[in-house]
Amino acid sequence: MSTPSTATATLPPHHQFYSHHQAYQPNISNSQLTNGSSRIGNSLYNGYPNTSSNTNTNNTNNTTTATSSASNTEMRRTATAHTRQPPQLPPLTPTNTSGPETNLDSGHSATGRKRNPDWANFYKNGLPKEVIVIDDDDDEEADDEGDHASRHPPRPAQSGTARTATNGAQRHADKKRKTTASTAYDPVYNQHTSYSTTQTPYYSPNDSRSTDRTSALNTTAPTSLGSTAGSGGHISPLDTTAVGQKRKRTRAAAQDEAKEAKRRELDHSDDPFSLYQPPPNPVVKAKDVYVQVVPDVRKPNATVHSAQALTAIQKSYMKDQKVDDEDGHYIVVPEADLTERYSILKLLGQGTFGKVVEAWDKKKQTKCAIKVIRSVPKYRDASRIELRVLSTLASNDKHNINRCIHLRDCFDFRNHICIVTDLYGQSVFDFLKSNGFVPFPSSHIQKFAKQLFTSVAFLHDLNLIHTDLKPENILLVNNNYQTFTYNRTVPSSSTATNRTARHRKVLLDPEIRLIDFGSATFNDEYHSSVVSTRHYRAPEIILNLGWSFPCDIWSIGCILVEFFTGDALFQTHDNLEHLAMMEAVCGGKLDREIIRQVYKNDRASSRASASSYFKNQKLDYPNAETPKASKKYVKAMKKLNETIPPHTPFNRQFLDLLRRIFVYDPKKRITAKEALQHPWFKESLMDDGTEAHKIRMEREKKRLRQEEDRRYRDRGY
C-alpha cells in the first residue's frame, strides 16, 4: 500500500553548493526537455524503478502525484519515515529510458491514460507550494550483511541512461571497511570531517549493552555519524536525500555545510568569554573557615567543653572501636552514619589526602560527595587552606558560572575534617580508562579546553594558582555516553606506540567541573618548591626558577594532548629525561636565557642544583649515564605537528594554540584569557561529539514532551 510523503517546494540551503542543479526555466516546451536525471542528479526521483508508471497533474492545487507499478511490493522505507530528507520537487523533465514499459511517448500509461504530462504548462505559474509523493519504489540496494541481502533480492538490471546513480550506490554498499592498523581510516590524517560511516543498528532490543557502572543510560552505539534509522535504512551524515542514494558533493562544500550546521546548533554565541564570569572588583578573599567539631553521638553522656577534650574522648573511644587504618585513613563502612546528618553510601576514591565517599544528606534529601581528610596533622592543615580557597571561589561566583566545585558544608568528625560538595560524575581520567584510553572527539576536546581556560582564568583573576591540573582533577557533570564505531588507528605522541580501536564511548554532555584545590596557592603567599603532578609539570618548576600562573597553562596543554591521543604526553619520572622529551616534542632547544637564569639561581641557592642538567649551555642529554631504554624512548617522541597533523583548519588552529602554550619561558606563555580569544575556539567540525549532542537533544525533547503530556493528563485534559 502506498504511503504519501509531503515536501515543500522551497529549495534546501545546501542546493547552492552543487553544480548539477540548474536554474529553473519556466518557459520550456516538452520537445525541449532533456533527460531529467541530468538536472536532478541522484534525487529522490532517480530512485524510481524502470517500470510502468502514471503521472497525475492537478493544475488547480499545483500538486503532483507519481505512482509506480504494483509489481513492486516493497517501498523505499525512509521516503516517508524520516524528516532528515530534504524537500523534493517533481521533475521538470521526464526520464528517458529504453523499453516499452518506460516510454511515456507511447501515449499509454499503466492505468491507460492517453496523454503525456505537459510540464511546461504545469510550471507556468512558478514552483508548486507543495508536492505529495506516493512512493512504491523497488527494494533497497543489497547490503553487505548477509541477512539483509537475503530479505531483499538484488534489483533488476537497468540501462545506463535510466539511473546514473545506481552503480555508485551499489559500489558504496558493497565496499567494506578495512580495520587493519595500516589501512584504517583516521580523520586526523584526512581532510574530511572526522566520522565513520559503517552501518550498524541505531537501537535494537538485541543490541549489546554496556556494562560500565558509570553509565546511567547503558545503551549501545549508533555508528559515528552514520546511524541507521529504526526501519533499518542508512542515513548518511552529510547527505539529507532519500536513503540508499548518494549525492555528489565537493569536499569544500561538505566542510562548509558541516561547519555551519555545528555553529548553528552548538555555538549560540561567538563571544570567547561567553562562559566566563569575572570576579567582582575588588576580589573577595575569604578568611579561615570555621570547622565545627561534631561529637560522636554513639558515646553516651559525653559532655564536651573544648575541642581538645573532645579529641581526647574520641581517642579513648577509638581504642575500643577502630575507625582509622594504620595510615590515618577513615575506614569506610557503607550505610554507616557520618554524623547524624550524613549517611555513607559507598566509597568513590582514595588518594594521599584521604578518601571521597558518596553520601546521603538527610537534611536536604540529596546525594553529595564528602572528602574525608586523613587524621594526620599536615593533611588536616592543608585541608584548612583548601577550605579557604573553596570559600573564596563561592564568594566570587555564587552561581558557579566558572565551573569550579563549591563548598556545601564542612565539619570535624572523629578527628577527620570532612569537606562536603555536590556530587558529580567520574573523573575524565576514569572515563578515559573505562574507554580503553581511546581519545575524545575533537569537538569535545575543544569544549573541554574552553571550560578549563574559563575556570583557570577565573582562578587567576582571584590571584589563585591551582598547581595540580590533571585529568584526575576534572570531573564530568554527567557520565552518560553513547558507544560509536571507531575502527581506526589511535593517534599517538610516540612512534613506539601503535594502537587501534573498534569502538569508543562518546559523552552525551562534555560539561565538567574543576576540583581538588588542596594544593591551590594564592600568588602572594608561600610557594613550595615543587608542585604539580610529574606528567603535567612545567619546565620552570623542574629548573627551580620559581612558578606562578603560567604553570597552570602548561598543565592544560599536556591535558589537551592527552585528550587527543588517550595517553599522557610526558610519561617519565626523571627530570633530565623530562626536559629532553620537552625538546623533542616542542621541536626546539631550551632558551639560552633560561639556562643562564638556572646557573645564576644555583649560585645563590642551597637547593638541589638544576645546572647539572646542562653542559656547554645545552641540555646534557643523552650522556654516558643515560640508559639505552631512555634514549630509545625519547627518540621515539613525535613533534607536535606529527602528533596533530595540520591537515584541517581545525587541527592547524589547535596546533597553533598548543605551540603558544608549550613555550619554555613562562613570561612569554599564553595566558588563560588570551587562550579564550584564540581562533581555534571559532573553528567547528562535525564528528562523534556533535552527533552525541544531537542524540542528547533529541532525548531531552522527548523527555520534555513526555512531561508535558503527563501534566495534561494530570489536569484531566
KAWOZI-V780815 format. One record per residue. RES is the residue in one letter. PHI is phi as a letter, one per 40 degrees, with the letter a starting at -180 (none if undefined). Layout:
# KAWOZI-V780815
RES	PHI
RES	PHI
This chain:
# KAWOZI-V780815
M	none
S	c
T	b
P	c
S	b
T	b
A	a
T	c
A	c
T	c
L	c
P	c
P	c
H	c
H	c
Q	c
F	c
Y	b
S	c
H	c
H	c
Q	c
A	c
Y	c
Q	b
P	c
N	c
I	b
S	c
N	c
S	c
Q	c
L	c
T	b
N	d
G	c
S	c
S	c
R	c
I	b
G	c
N	g
S	c
L	d
Y	c
N	c
G	c
Y	c
P	c
N	c
T	b
S	c
S	a
N	b
T	b
N	b
T	b
N	b
N	c
T	c
N	c
N	f
T	b
T	b
T	b
A	b
T	b
S	c
S	c
A	c
S	c
N	c
T	c
E	b
M	c
R	c
R	c
T	b
A	c
T	b
A	c
H	b
T	c
R	c
Q	c
P	c
P	c
Q	b
L	b
P	c
P	c
L	c
T	b
P	c
T	c
N	c
T	b
S	c
G	h
P	c
E	c
T	b
N	c
L	c
D	c
S	c
G	g
H	b
S	b
A	c
T	b
G	g
R	c
K	b
R	b
N	c
P	c
D	c
W	c
A	c
N	c
F	c
Y	c
K	c
N	c
G	g
L	c
P	c
K	c
E	a
V	b
I	b
V	b
I	b
D	b
D	b
D	c
D	c
D	c
E	c
E	c
A	c
D	c
D	c
E	c
G	c
D	c
H	c
A	c
S	c
R	c
H	b
P	c
P	c
R	c
P	c
A	c
Q	b
S	c
G	c
T	c
A	c
R	a
T	c
A	c
T	c
N	c
G	c
A	c
Q	c
R	c
H	c
A	c
D	c
K	c
K	b
R	c
K	c
T	b
T	c
A	c
S	c
T	b
A	c
Y	c
D	b
P	c
V	c
Y	b
N	b
Q	c
H	c
T	c
S	c
Y	a
S	b
T	b
T	c
Q	b
T	b
P	c
Y	c
Y	a
S	a
P	c
N	c
D	c
S	c
R	b
S	c
T	b
D	c
R	c
T	c
S	c
A	c
L	c
N	f
T	b
T	b
A	c
P	c
T	c
S	c
L	f
G	b
S	c
T	b
A	c
G	d
S	c
G	g
G	c
H	c
I	b
S	c
P	c
L	b
D	b
T	b
T	c
A	c
V	c
G	g
Q	b
K	b
R	c
K	c
R	a
T	c
R	c
A	c
A	c
A	c
Q	c
D	c
E	c
A	c
K	c
E	c
A	c
K	c
R	c
R	c
E	c
L	b
D	c
H	c
S	a
D	c
D	c
P	c
F	b
S	c
L	c
Y	c
Q	b
P	c
P	c
P	c
N	b
P	c
V	c
V	c
K	b
A	c
K	c
D	d
V	c
Y	c
V	b
Q	c
V	c
V	b
P	c
D	c
V	c
R	c
K	c
P	c
N	f
A	c
T	c
V	b
H	b
S	a
A	c
Q	c
A	c
L	c
T	c
A	c
I	c
Q	c
K	c
S	c
Y	c
M	c
K	c
D	c
Q	b
K	c
V	b
D	b
D	c
E	c
D	c
G	g
H	c
Y	c
I	c
V	c
V	b
P	d
E	g
A	c
D	c
L	b
T	g
E	c
R	c
Y	b
S	b
I	c
L	c
K	a
L	c
L	c
G	a
Q	a
G	a
T	c
F	c
G	i
K	b
V	b
V	b
E	c
A	b
W	b
D	c
K	c
K	c
K	c
Q	f
T	a
K	c
C	a
A	b
I	b
K	c
V	c
I	c
R	c
S	c
V	b
P	d
K	c
Y	c
R	c
D	c
A	c
S	c
R	c
I	c
E	c
L	c
R	c
V	c
L	c
S	c
T	c
L	c
A	c
S	c
N	b
D	a
K	c
H	c
N	f
I	c
N	c
R	g
C	b
I	c
H	b
L	c
R	b
D	a
C	a
F	a
D	b
F	b
R	f
N	g
H	b
I	c
C	b
I	b
V	b
T	b
D	c
L	c
Y	b
G	c
Q	c
S	c
V	c
F	c
D	c
F	c
L	d
K	c
S	c
N	c
G	g
F	f
V	c
P	c
F	c
P	c
S	c
S	c
H	c
I	d
Q	c
K	c
F	d
A	c
K	c
Q	c
L	c
F	c
T	c
S	c
V	c
A	c
F	c
L	d
H	c
D	c
L	c
N	g
L	b
I	b
H	c
T	g
D	a
L	c
K	a
P	d
E	c
N	b
I	b
L	c
L	c
V	c
N	a
N	c
N	d
Y	a
Q	b
T	c
F	b
T	c
Y	b
N	f
R	a
T	c
V	c
P	d
S	a
S	c
S	b
T	c
A	c
T	b
N	a
R	b
T	b
A	a
R	c
H	b
R	a
K	c
V	b
L	c
L	c
D	a
P	c
E	c
I	b
R	b
L	c
I	b
D	f
F	b
G	c
S	b
A	c
T	b
F	c
N	c
D	c
E	b
Y	d
H	b
S	c
S	c
V	b
V	b
S	g
T	c
R	d
H	c
Y	b
R	c
A	c
P	c
E	c
I	c
I	c
L	c
N	f
L	c
G	g
W	a
S	a
F	d
P	c
C	c
D	c
I	c
W	d
S	c
I	c
G	d
C	c
I	c
L	c
V	c
E	c
F	c
F	c
T	b
G	g
D	b
A	c
L	c
F	b
Q	c
T	a
H	b
D	b
N	c
L	c
E	c
H	c
L	c
A	c
M	c
M	c
E	c
A	c
V	c
C	c
G	g
G	a
K	c
L	c
D	c
R	c
E	c
I	c
I	c
R	c
Q	c
V	c
Y	c
K	c
N	c
D	c
R	c
A	b
S	b
S	c
R	c
A	d
S	c
A	c
S	c
S	c
Y	c
F	b
K	a
N	f
Q	g
K	b
L	c
D	c
Y	a
P	c
N	b
A	c
E	c
T	c
P	c
K	c
A	c
S	c
K	c
K	c
Y	c
V	c
K	c
A	c
M	c
K	c
K	c
L	d
N	c
E	c
T	c
I	b
P	c
P	c
H	c
T	b
P	d
F	c
N	c
R	c
Q	c
F	c
L	c
D	c
L	c
L	c
R	c
R	c
I	c
F	c
V	b
Y	c
D	c
P	c
K	c
K	c
R	c
I	c
T	c
A	c
K	c
E	c
A	c
L	c
Q	c
H	c
P	d
W	d
F	c
K	b
E	c
S	a
L	a
M	b
D	a
D	c
G	c
T	c
E	c
A	c
H	c
K	c
I	c
R	c
M	c
E	c
R	c
E	c
K	c
K	c
R	c
L	c
R	c
Q	c
E	c
E	c
D	c
R	c
R	c
Y	c
R	c
D	c
R	c
G	g
Y	c
